[in-house]
Amino acid sequence: MKTDLLITGVAQLVTAEGAEAKRGRAMSALKIIDDAAMAVLDGHIAWVGRASEWTGEAAATVDVGGAAVVPGLIDPHTHAVWAGDRLSDFEARAAGATYEEILAGGGGIRSTVRATAAATREELVALAKVRINALTRSGATTIEVKSGYGFSMAAEIAMLEAIERLAEDSAAQIVATLLVHIPPADVTERREYVEQVCGDLIPVVARRGLASAVDVFVERDAWHVDEAEEILACAKQHGLGIKLHSDQFHSVGGVELGVRLGALSVDHLEAAGETQIALLAGNTTVATILPGVSLHLGIPAAPGRKLIDAGAAVAVGTDLNPGSSPLYSSAAALALAVRMNGLTAQEALVAGTVNAARALGLNDQGRLEAGCAADFLVLDSGDWRDLVYRMGASPVREVWVGGRKVGA
């Protein structure tokens, strides 16, 4: 076998077992190869095994000096494109103000919508690039980015175009999602907005390939289940994947809808109960949990332990956004999931790699196996568990995407 690159000096090469982790017990199943090597050809993994078993030839060799190597992390839920800030909201919340009081004072998500709509595409790209670079340095080699702060049809397209531009300049793979985020306050306008989304926005997005999926925020103060079903059915008709923000503050049927429609994932789940957990356990829809939100807002953490014990496939994301989760590290999200959601270290690695890939509909990422993308991390430790143990300092020494070292 002739390859482009051989990675040697790997103390531990760690990856999830197999292509899927459909049951909770599989979430802790890792394949760990000691004294390993990995061969890369045309941006993909050609061979993995013990270094002593390699018999091929490589055009170049890189010795990582006894470091642990893990798959590149996949962040399945971010809102990395926005303008403005929510620092006043943060200060008000710390002083005891409620979410409703902040909204009434002109803050909250609608302040981000106003700032984002007023920004140019170039400004949005420049602001987001800094955030994407931070996530990449933390170990994210694939990053989902949602629209949703545009609100108007034109502003949503502008956000997706900014994400498209961002993808062209990013070392990481960017996966774009159209998010139908907040509804108009007026009931009549809500109906008109749904008709615009289904009649105009989704067809344009699908035709231009601006997103691979459509996400809808289902909550008491957001979209209702019947409205979300209409939007998601339209997305499916246009060949797009579907996802939901669901059960963040209240359980109002979003999980049930997502499971029934075959959503790639339902995300948040802080308010999910036994019924929702049981539904996710018996379905292929991934349960994506976002511990940064619980930390920042002080709300209950999603029931990660119960979901896994029931048999659900759990993924973890940063939910990077200005209002509820200013978390710029994918590795830190996994560390928080261990401490706040009850995941083991092994489960956190699966949640941040192979299951996160499933939540985005990706089949050749999140694993270090022959045929998969050569996206991997070299840690600054010989023990892979440092990835989820360390806080306040990055455990990631090198990030490789498609067989190329980022920044090299």
Secondary structure by P-SEA (a helix, b strand, c coil): ccccbbbccccbbbbcccccccccccccbbbbbccbbbbbcccccccccccccccccccbbbbccbbbbbcccccccccccccccaaaaaaaaaacccaaaaaaacccaaaaaaaaaaccaaaaaaaaaaaaaaaaaacccbbbbbccccccaaaaaaaaaaaaaaaaacccbbbbbbccccccccaaaaaaaaaaaaccaaaaaaaaccccbbbbbbccccccaaaaaaaaaaaaaabbbbbbbccccccccaaaaaaaaccccccccccccaaaaaaaaaccccccccaaaaaaacccccaaaaaaaaccbbbbbccccccccccccaaaaaaaaaacccccaaaaaaaacaaaaaaacccccccccccccccccccccccccccccccccccccccccccccccc
